[in-house]
Amino acid sequence: MDLRQLQHLICLAETGSFSRAAEQLHLTQSALSRSIQALERALEARLIDRLGKRNELTPLGEVVVTHGRRMLFEADELKENLKRLAQGGLGSLRLGLGSGPGALLMTPLLSHMAREHPQVRVSVSRGPTELQLQMLRERQLDALVIDLRRVVPADDLQIESLIELRAGFICRASHPLAGRRSLAFDELLDYPIATTPLSDEVARLLVDRYGVQAHPERLASLRCEDVSSLVDTALNTDAIFMGVQAAARAHLQSGALVVLPLQPPLQATARFGLITLRGRTPSPVMHLLRQFVDQHLCE
């Protein structure tokens, strides 16, 4: 038995087809079949039931696949750690950022690493939470900093809560609604609402507080993952940004943007967290990332 045979069995289990597995593995079907047969001989057990065109794992095959995934994972970790030791440096960082953390961290992090740790290779990915979680699981990313309300907990994820940041409705200082002491929610509906995709939890909070018209599917007329673009839109138009106030910190401090005094207040937060794969050995640069996030992810 070798790791390649385990990889072949796992791919066959995931695709359910010798032809699709062989294509993914860049093998002929006969070569893949010989590899599976060799693994069955080594373990002295049948691993695949061939039912016509369908191929299903036997109960023992399921056990082998479960342990095989763990063995391949640990083998990859060993290779990565040996590579880091041979390089003698901090390694590299492949980081996924959610919409809010991206607005707060991306430029400061890239600038910090360029100044203080120019030898570290840094790659930052932005995109939907579901896609970033998939990339983390496929080892294309080392860590994520995202809104935890959009993450379903799972056994393979190491989730660390970092901070909760206030959310609000924000517009430019010259907006028709700016300067009012109090606003009803209905008054916002005359203007475009710009926001990121929101979790079901936040959607329920909005509906409970302001009624069905506040559901994001009805409320949001401008939606994207890039918070900086949404903030800029609010800065240059009559659109109202709904999201983390810290993302507009500089414009709020300068007075170019203002938080609208909604009654009742929104009283919502974004809960940001750091996510890594459970059991994966962190690179030395992860310690630097954790320090940086603690210092910069704040109100």
DRENGU-678869 format. One record per residue (C-alpha): residue in three letters; chain; z negated, x, y; residue number from 1. Coordinates in Angstrom, 2 decimals, always signed. Each point is the difference from the previous one (the first is absolute). Layout:
N
<r residu="Ala" chaine="A" pz="Z" px="X" py="Y" num="NUM"/>
...
***
This chain:
299
<r residu="Met" chaine="A" pz="+0.00" px="+0.00" py="+0.00" num="1"/>
<r residu="Asp" chaine="A" pz="+0.81" px="+1.25" py="+3.49" num="2"/>
<r residu="Leu" chaine="A" pz="-0.16" px="-1.40" py="+3.52" num="3"/>
<r residu="Arg" chaine="A" pz="+3.73" px="-0.69" py="+0.12" num="4"/>
<r residu="Gln" chaine="A" pz="-0.27" px="-2.29" py="-3.00" num="5"/>
<r residu="Leu" chaine="A" pz="-2.84" px="-1.87" py="+1.70" num="6"/>
<r residu="Gln" chaine="A" pz="+2.08" px="-0.30" py="+3.16" num="7"/>
<r residu="His" chaine="A" pz="+2.88" px="-1.41" py="-2.06" num="8"/>
<r residu="Leu" chaine="A" pz="-2.27" px="-2.58" py="-1.67" num="9"/>
<r residu="Ile" chaine="A" pz="-1.50" px="-1.07" py="+3.33" num="10"/>
<r residu="Cys" chaine="A" pz="+3.43" px="-0.44" py="+1.58" num="11"/>
<r residu="Leu" chaine="A" pz="+1.14" px="-2.05" py="-3.01" num="12"/>
<r residu="Ala" chaine="A" pz="-3.12" px="-2.16" py="+0.28" num="13"/>
<r residu="Glu" chaine="A" pz="+0.60" px="-0.59" py="+3.71" num="14"/>
<r residu="Thr" chaine="A" pz="+3.69" px="-0.87" py="-0.33" num="15"/>
<r residu="Gly" chaine="A" pz="-0.12" px="-1.74" py="-3.39" num="16"/>
<r residu="Ser" chaine="A" pz="+3.45" px="+1.37" py="-0.74" num="17"/>
<r residu="Phe" chaine="A" pz="+1.30" px="+3.18" py="-1.61" num="18"/>
<r residu="Ser" chaine="A" pz="+3.13" px="-0.12" py="+2.16" num="19"/>
<r residu="Arg" chaine="A" pz="-1.88" px="-0.40" py="+3.31" num="20"/>
<r residu="Ala" chaine="A" pz="-2.63" px="+2.59" py="-0.98" num="21"/>
<r residu="Ala" chaine="A" pz="+2.67" px="+2.49" py="-1.07" num="22"/>
<r residu="Glu" chaine="A" pz="+1.82" px="-0.51" py="+3.31" num="23"/>
<r residu="Gln" chaine="A" pz="-3.18" px="+0.63" py="+2.02" num="24"/>
<r residu="Leu" chaine="A" pz="-0.86" px="+3.07" py="-2.08" num="25"/>
<r residu="His" chaine="A" pz="+3.59" px="+1.34" py="+0.10" num="26"/>
<r residu="Leu" chaine="A" pz="+0.16" px="+0.04" py="-3.81" num="27"/>
<r residu="Thr" chaine="A" pz="+2.31" px="-1.51" py="-2.55" num="28"/>
<r residu="Gln" chaine="A" pz="-1.41" px="-2.96" py="-1.92" num="29"/>
<r residu="Ser" chaine="A" pz="+0.15" px="+1.98" py="-3.23" num="30"/>
<r residu="Ala" chaine="A" pz="-1.99" px="+2.88" py="+1.56" num="31"/>
<r residu="Leu" chaine="A" pz="-2.62" px="-2.46" py="+1.27" num="32"/>
<r residu="Ser" chaine="A" pz="-0.20" px="-1.68" py="-3.39" num="33"/>
<r residu="Arg" chaine="A" pz="-0.52" px="+3.39" py="-1.72" num="34"/>
<r residu="Ser" chaine="A" pz="-2.77" px="+0.86" py="+2.49" num="35"/>
<r residu="Ile" chaine="A" pz="-1.85" px="-3.28" py="-0.70" num="36"/>
<r residu="Gln" chaine="A" pz="+0.41" px="+0.48" py="-3.75" num="37"/>
<r residu="Ala" chaine="A" pz="-1.38" px="+3.56" py="+0.25" num="38"/>
<r residu="Leu" chaine="A" pz="-3.04" px="-1.32" py="+1.89" num="39"/>
<r residu="Glu" chaine="A" pz="-0.55" px="-2.67" py="-2.66" num="40"/>
<r residu="Arg" chaine="A" pz="+0.18" px="+2.67" py="-2.74" num="41"/>
<r residu="Ala" chaine="A" pz="-2.45" px="+2.24" py="+1.86" num="42"/>
<r residu="Leu" chaine="A" pz="-2.48" px="-2.87" py="+0.35" num="43"/>
<r residu="Glu" chaine="A" pz="+0.80" px="-1.41" py="-3.44" num="44"/>
<r residu="Ala" chaine="A" pz="+0.24" px="-3.49" py="+1.43" num="45"/>
<r residu="Arg" chaine="A" pz="+2.59" px="-2.51" py="+1.19" num="46"/>
<r residu="Leu" chaine="A" pz="-0.04" px="-0.29" py="+3.81" num="47"/>
<r residu="Ile" chaine="A" pz="+2.96" px="-2.30" py="+0.70" num="48"/>
<r residu="Asp" chaine="A" pz="+0.97" px="-3.29" py="-1.62" num="49"/>
<r residu="Arg" chaine="A" pz="+3.76" px="-0.39" py="+0.19" num="50"/>
<r residu="Leu" chaine="A" pz="+0.61" px="-3.76" py="+0.17" num="51"/>
<r residu="Gly" chaine="A" pz="+3.76" px="-0.42" py="+0.32" num="52"/>
<r residu="Lys" chaine="A" pz="+0.85" px="+1.13" py="+3.52" num="53"/>
<r residu="Arg" chaine="A" pz="-3.67" px="-0.07" py="+1.03" num="54"/>
<r residu="Asn" chaine="A" pz="-2.35" px="+2.95" py="-0.39" num="55"/>
<r residu="Glu" chaine="A" pz="-3.73" px="-0.64" py="+0.15" num="56"/>
<r residu="Leu" chaine="A" pz="-2.98" px="+2.31" py="-0.34" num="57"/>
<r residu="Thr" chaine="A" pz="-2.11" px="-0.35" py="-3.10" num="58"/>
<r residu="Pro" chaine="A" pz="-3.78" px="-0.21" py="+0.60" num="59"/>
<r residu="Leu" chaine="A" pz="-0.23" px="+3.73" py="-0.72" num="60"/>
<r residu="Gly" chaine="A" pz="+2.96" px="+0.59" py="+2.29" num="61"/>
<r residu="Glu" chaine="A" pz="-1.89" px="-1.67" py="+2.85" num="62"/>
<r residu="Val" chaine="A" pz="-2.93" px="+2.36" py="-0.58" num="63"/>
<r residu="Val" chaine="A" pz="+2.31" px="+3.03" py="+0.00" num="64"/>
<r residu="Val" chaine="A" pz="+1.67" px="-1.12" py="+3.25" num="65"/>
<r residu="Thr" chaine="A" pz="-3.37" px="-0.51" py="+1.72" num="66"/>
<r residu="His" chaine="A" pz="-1.24" px="+3.46" py="-0.99" num="67"/>
<r residu="Gly" chaine="A" pz="+3.42" px="+1.52" py="+0.61" num="68"/>
<r residu="Arg" chaine="A" pz="+0.07" px="-1.14" py="+3.62" num="69"/>
<r residu="Arg" chaine="A" pz="-3.36" px="+1.68" py="+0.53" num="70"/>
<r residu="Met" chaine="A" pz="+1.16" px="+3.21" py="-1.68" num="71"/>
<r residu="Leu" chaine="A" pz="+3.17" px="+0.17" py="+2.13" num="72"/>
<r residu="Phe" chaine="A" pz="-2.02" px="-0.66" py="+3.13" num="73"/>
<r residu="Glu" chaine="A" pz="-2.44" px="+2.81" py="-0.81" num="74"/>
<r residu="Ala" chaine="A" pz="+2.86" px="+2.36" py="-0.88" num="75"/>
<r residu="Asp" chaine="A" pz="+1.58" px="-0.66" py="+3.41" num="76"/>
<r residu="Glu" chaine="A" pz="-3.37" px="+0.61" py="+1.67" num="77"/>
<r residu="Leu" chaine="A" pz="-0.35" px="+3.32" py="-1.83" num="78"/>
<r residu="Lys" chaine="A" pz="+3.47" px="+1.11" py="+1.15" num="79"/>
<r residu="Glu" chaine="A" pz="-0.76" px="-1.00" py="+3.59" num="80"/>
<r residu="Asn" chaine="A" pz="-3.34" px="+1.84" py="+0.06" num="81"/>
<r residu="Leu" chaine="A" pz="+1.56" px="+3.15" py="-1.47" num="82"/>
<r residu="Lys" chaine="A" pz="+2.73" px="-0.16" py="+2.65" num="83"/>
<r residu="Arg" chaine="A" pz="-2.64" px="-0.22" py="+2.76" num="84"/>
<r residu="Leu" chaine="A" pz="-1.93" px="+2.93" py="-1.40" num="85"/>
<r residu="Ala" chaine="A" pz="+3.18" px="+2.08" py="-0.22" num="86"/>
<r residu="Gln" chaine="A" pz="+0.91" px="-0.83" py="+3.59" num="87"/>
<r residu="Gly" chaine="A" pz="-3.52" px="+0.81" py="+1.17" num="88"/>
<r residu="Gly" chaine="A" pz="+0.17" px="-2.50" py="+2.87" num="89"/>
<r residu="Leu" chaine="A" pz="-1.05" px="-3.50" py="+0.96" num="90"/>
<r residu="Gly" chaine="A" pz="+3.02" px="-1.57" py="-1.65" num="91"/>
<r residu="Ser" chaine="A" pz="+1.91" px="-2.94" py="+1.39" num="92"/>
<r residu="Leu" chaine="A" pz="-0.83" px="-3.50" py="+1.16" num="93"/>
<r residu="Arg" chaine="A" pz="+2.09" px="-3.09" py="-0.68" num="94"/>
<r residu="Leu" chaine="A" pz="-1.67" px="-2.83" py="+1.86" num="95"/>
<r residu="Gly" chaine="A" pz="+0.78" px="-3.69" py="+0.22" num="96"/>
<r residu="Leu" chaine="A" pz="-1.14" px="-1.82" py="+3.13" num="97"/>
<r residu="Gly" chaine="A" pz="-0.32" px="-3.73" py="+0.54" num="98"/>
<r residu="Ser" chaine="A" pz="+1.14" px="-1.60" py="+3.24" num="99"/>
<r residu="Gly" chaine="A" pz="-3.33" px="+0.27" py="+1.85" num="100"/>
<r residu="Pro" chaine="A" pz="-0.99" px="+3.47" py="-1.23" num="101"/>
<r residu="Gly" chaine="A" pz="+3.55" px="+1.18" py="+0.68" num="102"/>
<r residu="Ala" chaine="A" pz="-0.27" px="-0.96" py="+3.67" num="103"/>
<r residu="Leu" chaine="A" pz="-3.38" px="+1.73" py="+0.30" num="104"/>
<r residu="Leu" chaine="A" pz="+0.45" px="+3.08" py="-2.18" num="105"/>
<r residu="Met" chaine="A" pz="+3.60" px="+1.07" py="-0.54" num="106"/>
<r residu="Thr" chaine="A" pz="+0.79" px="+1.90" py="+3.20" num="107"/>
<r residu="Pro" chaine="A" pz="-3.51" px="+1.51" py="+0.38" num="108"/>
<r residu="Leu" chaine="A" pz="-0.01" px="+1.08" py="-3.68" num="109"/>
<r residu="Leu" chaine="A" pz="+3.42" px="+1.65" py="+0.15" num="110"/>
<r residu="Ser" chaine="A" pz="-0.94" px="+1.78" py="+3.22" num="111"/>
<r residu="His" chaine="A" pz="-3.35" px="+1.15" py="-1.44" num="112"/>
<r residu="Met" chaine="A" pz="+1.55" px="+1.36" py="-3.18" num="113"/>
<r residu="Ala" chaine="A" pz="+2.76" px="+1.79" py="+1.95" num="114"/>
<r residu="Arg" chaine="A" pz="-2.60" px="+1.70" py="+2.22" num="115"/>
<r residu="Glu" chaine="A" pz="-2.84" px="+0.69" py="-2.42" num="116"/>
<r residu="His" chaine="A" pz="+1.64" px="+0.20" py="-3.44" num="117"/>
<r residu="Pro" chaine="A" pz="+3.68" px="+0.87" py="+0.42" num="118"/>
<r residu="Gln" chaine="A" pz="+0.18" px="+1.29" py="-3.58" num="119"/>
<r residu="Val" chaine="A" pz="-0.63" px="-3.49" py="-1.43" num="120"/>
<r residu="Arg" chaine="A" pz="+3.00" px="-2.18" py="-0.71" num="121"/>
<r residu="Val" chaine="A" pz="-0.66" px="-3.53" py="+1.21" num="122"/>
<r residu="Ser" chaine="A" pz="+2.08" px="-3.06" py="-0.82" num="123"/>
<r residu="Val" chaine="A" pz="-0.93" px="-3.42" py="+1.42" num="124"/>
<r residu="Ser" chaine="A" pz="+1.36" px="-3.23" py="-1.44" num="125"/>
<r residu="Arg" chaine="A" pz="-0.04" px="-3.41" py="+1.69" num="126"/>
<r residu="Gly" chaine="A" pz="+0.84" px="-3.32" py="-1.59" num="127"/>
<r residu="Pro" chaine="A" pz="-1.32" px="-3.16" py="-1.67" num="128"/>
<r residu="Thr" chaine="A" pz="-3.35" px="+0.35" py="-1.78" num="129"/>
<r residu="Glu" chaine="A" pz="+1.45" px="-1.02" py="-3.36" num="130"/>
<r residu="Leu" chaine="A" pz="+2.66" px="+2.70" py="+0.17" num="131"/>
<r residu="Gln" chaine="A" pz="-2.49" px="+2.67" py="+1.02" num="132"/>
<r residu="Leu" chaine="A" pz="-2.34" px="-0.90" py="-2.86" num="133"/>
<r residu="Gln" chaine="A" pz="+2.93" px="+0.32" py="-2.40" num="134"/>
<r residu="Met" chaine="A" pz="+0.86" px="+3.43" py="+1.43" num="135"/>
<r residu="Leu" chaine="A" pz="-3.65" px="+1.07" py="-0.39" num="136"/>
<r residu="Arg" chaine="A" pz="-0.01" px="-1.09" py="-3.64" num="137"/>
<r residu="Glu" chaine="A" pz="+3.26" px="+1.84" py="-0.59" num="138"/>
<r residu="Arg" chaine="A" pz="-1.59" px="+3.14" py="+1.51" num="139"/>
<r residu="Gln" chaine="A" pz="+2.48" px="+0.06" py="+2.88" num="140"/>
<r residu="Leu" chaine="A" pz="-2.98" px="-0.24" py="+2.40" num="141"/>
<r residu="Asp" chaine="A" pz="-3.40" px="+1.71" py="-0.15" num="142"/>
<r residu="Ala" chaine="A" pz="-1.99" px="-2.53" py="+2.04" num="143"/>
<r residu="Leu" chaine="A" pz="+0.27" px="-3.15" py="+2.09" num="144"/>
<r residu="Val" chaine="A" pz="-1.82" px="-1.09" py="+3.14" num="145"/>
<r residu="Ile" chaine="A" pz="+0.62" px="-3.75" py="+0.25" num="146"/>
<r residu="Asp" chaine="A" pz="-1.58" px="-3.37" py="+0.73" num="147"/>
<r residu="Leu" chaine="A" pz="-2.14" px="-0.76" py="-3.05" num="148"/>
<r residu="Arg" chaine="A" pz="+0.42" px="-3.75" py="+0.45" num="149"/>
<r residu="Arg" chaine="A" pz="+3.55" px="+0.41" py="-1.25" num="150"/>
<r residu="Val" chaine="A" pz="-1.03" px="+1.89" py="-3.17" num="151"/>
<r residu="Val" chaine="A" pz="-0.88" px="-1.54" py="-3.34" num="152"/>
<r residu="Pro" chaine="A" pz="-2.71" px="+2.18" py="-1.64" num="153"/>
<r residu="Ala" chaine="A" pz="+1.06" px="+1.59" py="-3.29" num="154"/>
<r residu="Asp" chaine="A" pz="-1.55" px="+2.36" py="-2.55" num="155"/>
<r residu="Asp" chaine="A" pz="+2.44" px="+2.80" py="+0.84" num="156"/>
<r residu="Leu" chaine="A" pz="-0.76" px="-0.01" py="+3.74" num="157"/>
<r residu="Gln" chaine="A" pz="-2.80" px="+1.93" py="+1.70" num="158"/>
<r residu="Ile" chaine="A" pz="-0.72" px="-2.05" py="+3.15" num="159"/>
<r residu="Glu" chaine="A" pz="-2.22" px="+1.26" py="+2.80" num="160"/>
<r residu="Ser" chaine="A" pz="-0.73" px="-2.21" py="+2.99" num="161"/>
<r residu="Leu" chaine="A" pz="+0.26" px="+1.88" py="+3.30" num="162"/>
<r residu="Ile" chaine="A" pz="-0.45" px="-2.30" py="+3.01" num="163"/>
<r residu="Glu" chaine="A" pz="+0.46" px="-3.52" py="+1.34" num="164"/>
<r residu="Leu" chaine="A" pz="+1.82" px="-0.31" py="+3.32" num="165"/>
<r residu="Arg" chaine="A" pz="+0.06" px="-3.05" py="+2.27" num="166"/>
<r residu="Ala" chaine="A" pz="+3.14" px="-2.07" py="+0.30" num="167"/>
<r residu="Gly" chaine="A" pz="+1.11" px="-2.12" py="+2.93" num="168"/>
<r residu="Phe" chaine="A" pz="+2.84" px="-1.54" py="+1.99" num="169"/>
<r residu="Ile" chaine="A" pz="+1.42" px="+2.48" py="+2.53" num="170"/>
<r residu="Cys" chaine="A" pz="+2.58" px="-0.41" py="+2.76" num="171"/>
<r residu="Arg" chaine="A" pz="+1.27" px="+1.94" py="+3.00" num="172"/>
<r residu="Ala" chaine="A" pz="-2.00" px="-0.12" py="+3.21" num="173"/>
<r residu="Ser" chaine="A" pz="+2.76" px="-1.93" py="+1.80" num="174"/>
<r residu="His" chaine="A" pz="+0.23" px="-2.66" py="-2.71" num="175"/>
<r residu="Pro" chaine="A" pz="-0.32" px="-3.64" py="+1.19" num="176"/>
<r residu="Leu" chaine="A" pz="-3.16" px="-0.38" py="-2.12" num="177"/>
<r residu="Ala" chaine="A" pz="-1.65" px="+3.22" py="+1.19" num="178"/>
<r residu="Gly" chaine="A" pz="-2.93" px="-0.26" py="+2.38" num="179"/>
<r residu="Arg" chaine="A" pz="-1.29" px="-3.28" py="-1.38" num="180"/>
<r residu="Arg" chaine="A" pz="-3.71" px="-0.22" py="-0.82" num="181"/>
<r residu="Ser" chaine="A" pz="+0.56" px="-2.16" py="-3.05" num="182"/>
<r residu="Leu" chaine="A" pz="+2.99" px="-1.09" py="-2.09" num="183"/>
<r residu="Ala" chaine="A" pz="+0.53" px="-2.62" py="-2.67" num="184"/>
<r residu="Phe" chaine="A" pz="+1.99" px="+1.02" py="-3.05" num="185"/>
<r residu="Asp" chaine="A" pz="+2.74" px="-2.57" py="+0.71" num="186"/>
<r residu="Glu" chaine="A" pz="+0.83" px="+1.80" py="+3.25" num="187"/>
<r residu="Leu" chaine="A" pz="+1.16" px="+3.04" py="-1.98" num="188"/>
<r residu="Leu" chaine="A" pz="+2.63" px="-1.99" py="-1.83" num="189"/>
<r residu="Asp" chaine="A" pz="+2.36" px="-0.07" py="+2.99" num="190"/>
<r residu="Tyr" chaine="A" pz="+0.61" px="+3.72" py="-0.51" num="191"/>
<r residu="Pro" chaine="A" pz="+1.26" px="+2.18" py="-2.89" num="192"/>
<r residu="Ile" chaine="A" pz="-2.82" px="+1.32" py="-2.20" num="193"/>
<r residu="Ala" chaine="A" pz="+0.64" px="+3.51" py="-1.34" num="194"/>
<r residu="Thr" chaine="A" pz="-1.92" px="+1.20" py="-3.05" num="195"/>
<r residu="Thr" chaine="A" pz="+0.15" px="+1.90" py="-3.26" num="196"/>
<r residu="Pro" chaine="A" pz="+0.10" px="-1.79" py="-3.37" num="197"/>
<r residu="Leu" chaine="A" pz="-3.50" px="-1.39" py="-0.50" num="198"/>
<r residu="Ser" chaine="A" pz="-2.15" px="-0.41" py="-3.11" num="199"/>
<r residu="Asp" chaine="A" pz="-0.86" px="-3.40" py="-1.48" num="200"/>
<r residu="Glu" chaine="A" pz="-3.60" px="+0.60" py="+1.08" num="201"/>
<r residu="Val" chaine="A" pz="+0.98" px="+0.36" py="+3.67" num="202"/>
<r residu="Ala" chaine="A" pz="+2.32" px="-3.00" py="-0.27" num="203"/>
<r residu="Arg" chaine="A" pz="-2.89" px="-2.14" py="-1.25" num="204"/>
<r residu="Leu" chaine="A" pz="-2.23" px="+1.27" py="+2.82" num="205"/>
<r residu="Leu" chaine="A" pz="+2.61" px="-0.93" py="+2.62" num="206"/>
<r residu="Val" chaine="A" pz="+0.54" px="-3.47" py="-1.44" num="207"/>
<r residu="Asp" chaine="A" pz="-3.74" px="-0.67" py="-0.28" num="208"/>
<r residu="Arg" chaine="A" pz="-0.51" px="+1.03" py="+3.62" num="209"/>
<r residu="Tyr" chaine="A" pz="+3.03" px="-1.47" py="+1.76" num="210"/>
<r residu="Gly" chaine="A" pz="+1.66" px="-2.46" py="-2.39" num="211"/>
<r residu="Val" chaine="A" pz="+3.19" px="-0.02" py="-2.04" num="212"/>
<r residu="Gln" chaine="A" pz="+2.11" px="+1.06" py="+2.99" num="213"/>
<r residu="Ala" chaine="A" pz="-1.71" px="+3.41" py="-0.24" num="214"/>
<r residu="His" chaine="A" pz="+1.33" px="+0.75" py="-3.49" num="215"/>
<r residu="Pro" chaine="A" pz="+2.00" px="+3.26" py="+0.30" num="216"/>
<r residu="Glu" chaine="A" pz="+3.12" px="-1.59" py="-1.50" num="217"/>
<r residu="Arg" chaine="A" pz="+0.06" px="-2.46" py="+2.91" num="218"/>
<r residu="Leu" chaine="A" pz="-1.64" px="+2.15" py="+2.67" num="219"/>
<r residu="Ala" chaine="A" pz="+1.81" px="+3.35" py="-0.19" num="220"/>
<r residu="Ser" chaine="A" pz="+3.46" px="+0.09" py="+1.56" num="221"/>
<r residu="Leu" chaine="A" pz="+0.22" px="+3.82" py="+0.07" num="222"/>
<r residu="Arg" chaine="A" pz="-1.16" px="+1.85" py="-3.10" num="223"/>
<r residu="Cys" chaine="A" pz="+0.35" px="+3.58" py="-1.22" num="224"/>
<r residu="Glu" chaine="A" pz="-2.05" px="+2.81" py="-1.59" num="225"/>
<r residu="Asp" chaine="A" pz="+0.19" px="+2.27" py="+3.06" num="226"/>
<r residu="Val" chaine="A" pz="-2.96" px="-0.84" py="+2.24" num="227"/>
<r residu="Ser" chaine="A" pz="+1.14" px="+2.40" py="+2.74" num="228"/>
<r residu="Ser" chaine="A" pz="+3.24" px="-1.97" py="+0.37" num="229"/>
<r residu="Leu" chaine="A" pz="-1.93" px="-3.26" py="+0.20" num="230"/>
<r residu="Val" chaine="A" pz="-2.31" px="+1.41" py="+2.67" num="231"/>
<r residu="Asp" chaine="A" pz="+3.00" px="+1.28" py="+1.99" num="232"/>
<r residu="Thr" chaine="A" pz="+1.59" px="-3.44" py="-0.26" num="233"/>
<r residu="Ala" chaine="A" pz="-3.13" px="-1.60" py="+1.48" num="234"/>
<r residu="Leu" chaine="A" pz="+0.01" px="+2.68" py="+2.72" num="235"/>
<r residu="Asn" chaine="A" pz="+3.57" px="-0.78" py="+1.08" num="236"/>
<r residu="Thr" chaine="A" pz="+0.35" px="-3.75" py="-0.60" num="237"/>
<r residu="Asp" chaine="A" pz="-2.05" px="-3.20" py="+0.02" num="238"/>
<r residu="Ala" chaine="A" pz="-0.60" px="+0.34" py="-3.75" num="239"/>
<r residu="Ile" chaine="A" pz="-3.68" px="+0.03" py="-1.05" num="240"/>
<r residu="Phe" chaine="A" pz="-1.11" px="+2.64" py="-2.49" num="241"/>
<r residu="Met" chaine="A" pz="-2.49" px="-1.18" py="-2.64" num="242"/>
<r residu="Gly" chaine="A" pz="-1.63" px="+2.89" py="-1.81" num="243"/>
<r residu="Val" chaine="A" pz="-2.41" px="+2.92" py="+0.13" num="244"/>
<r residu="Gln" chaine="A" pz="-1.08" px="+0.66" py="+3.59" num="245"/>
<r residu="Ala" chaine="A" pz="-0.39" px="+3.72" py="-0.65" num="246"/>
<r residu="Ala" chaine="A" pz="+3.77" px="+0.25" py="-0.56" num="247"/>
<r residu="Ala" chaine="A" pz="+0.47" px="-0.86" py="+3.70" num="248"/>
<r residu="Arg" chaine="A" pz="-2.95" px="+2.13" py="+1.17" num="249"/>
<r residu="Ala" chaine="A" pz="+1.89" px="+2.17" py="+2.51" num="250"/>
<r residu="His" chaine="A" pz="+1.73" px="-2.97" py="+1.65" num="251"/>
<r residu="Leu" chaine="A" pz="-3.23" px="-2.00" py="+0.10" num="252"/>
<r residu="Gln" chaine="A" pz="-1.84" px="+2.89" py="+1.64" num="253"/>
<r residu="Ser" chaine="A" pz="+2.75" px="+0.41" py="+2.60" num="254"/>
<r residu="Gly" chaine="A" pz="+0.01" px="-3.71" py="+0.76" num="255"/>
<r residu="Ala" chaine="A" pz="+3.63" px="-0.50" py="-1.02" num="256"/>
<r residu="Leu" chaine="A" pz="-1.14" px="-2.31" py="-2.83" num="257"/>
<r residu="Val" chaine="A" pz="-2.90" px="-2.44" py="-0.11" num="258"/>
<r residu="Val" chaine="A" pz="-1.84" px="-1.89" py="-2.74" num="259"/>
<r residu="Leu" chaine="A" pz="+0.32" px="-3.75" py="+0.42" num="260"/>
<r residu="Pro" chaine="A" pz="-3.38" px="-1.83" py="+0.18" num="261"/>
<r residu="Leu" chaine="A" pz="+0.69" px="-2.58" py="-2.70" num="262"/>
<r residu="Gln" chaine="A" pz="-2.52" px="-2.79" py="-0.60" num="263"/>
<r residu="Pro" chaine="A" pz="-1.25" px="-0.06" py="-2.64" num="264"/>
<r residu="Pro" chaine="A" pz="+0.39" px="+3.80" py="-0.43" num="265"/>
<r residu="Leu" chaine="A" pz="+2.06" px="+1.31" py="-2.89" num="266"/>
<r residu="Gln" chaine="A" pz="-2.88" px="+1.95" py="-1.60" num="267"/>
<r residu="Ala" chaine="A" pz="+2.28" px="+1.72" py="-2.52" num="268"/>
<r residu="Thr" chaine="A" pz="+0.15" px="+3.63" py="-1.08" num="269"/>
<r residu="Ala" chaine="A" pz="+2.30" px="+2.30" py="-1.92" num="270"/>
<r residu="Arg" chaine="A" pz="-1.81" px="+1.86" py="-2.78" num="271"/>
<r residu="Phe" chaine="A" pz="+1.66" px="+3.37" py="-0.56" num="272"/>
<r residu="Gly" chaine="A" pz="-0.55" px="+2.13" py="-3.07" num="273"/>
<r residu="Leu" chaine="A" pz="+1.11" px="+3.13" py="-1.83" num="274"/>
<r residu="Ile" chaine="A" pz="+1.61" px="-0.54" py="-3.40" num="275"/>
<r residu="Thr" chaine="A" pz="+0.74" px="+2.61" py="-2.65" num="276"/>
<r residu="Leu" chaine="A" pz="+0.71" px="-0.13" py="-3.72" num="277"/>
<r residu="Arg" chaine="A" pz="-3.18" px="-0.06" py="-2.06" num="278"/>
<r residu="Gly" chaine="A" pz="-0.38" px="+3.15" py="-2.09" num="279"/>
<r residu="Arg" chaine="A" pz="+2.53" px="+2.00" py="+1.98" num="280"/>
<r residu="Thr" chaine="A" pz="-1.20" px="+3.43" py="+1.12" num="281"/>
<r residu="Pro" chaine="A" pz="+0.15" px="+0.11" py="+3.83" num="282"/>
<r residu="Ser" chaine="A" pz="+1.75" px="+2.90" py="+1.68" num="283"/>
<r residu="Pro" chaine="A" pz="-2.02" px="+2.13" py="+2.46" num="284"/>
<r residu="Val" chaine="A" pz="+1.88" px="-1.56" py="+2.92" num="285"/>
<r residu="Met" chaine="A" pz="-1.51" px="-3.41" py="-0.85" num="286"/>
<r residu="His" chaine="A" pz="-3.32" px="+1.24" py="+1.40" num="287"/>
<r residu="Leu" chaine="A" pz="+1.74" px="+0.74" py="+3.30" num="288"/>
<r residu="Leu" chaine="A" pz="+1.57" px="-3.45" py="+0.02" num="289"/>
<r residu="Arg" chaine="A" pz="-3.37" px="-1.66" py="-0.58" num="290"/>
<r residu="Gln" chaine="A" pz="-1.55" px="+1.90" py="+2.92" num="291"/>
<r residu="Phe" chaine="A" pz="+2.92" px="-0.86" py="+2.27" num="292"/>
<r residu="Val" chaine="A" pz="-0.12" px="-3.70" py="-0.86" num="293"/>
<r residu="Asp" chaine="A" pz="-3.74" px="-0.16" py="+0.66" num="294"/>
<r residu="Gln" chaine="A" pz="+0.53" px="+1.50" py="+3.46" num="295"/>
<r residu="His" chaine="A" pz="+3.03" px="-2.00" py="+1.10" num="296"/>
<r residu="Leu" chaine="A" pz="-0.18" px="-3.41" py="-1.67" num="297"/>
<r residu="Cys" chaine="A" pz="-2.34" px="-1.70" py="+2.44" num="298"/>
<r residu="Glu" chaine="A" pz="-0.20" px="-2.68" py="+2.68" num="299"/>
***
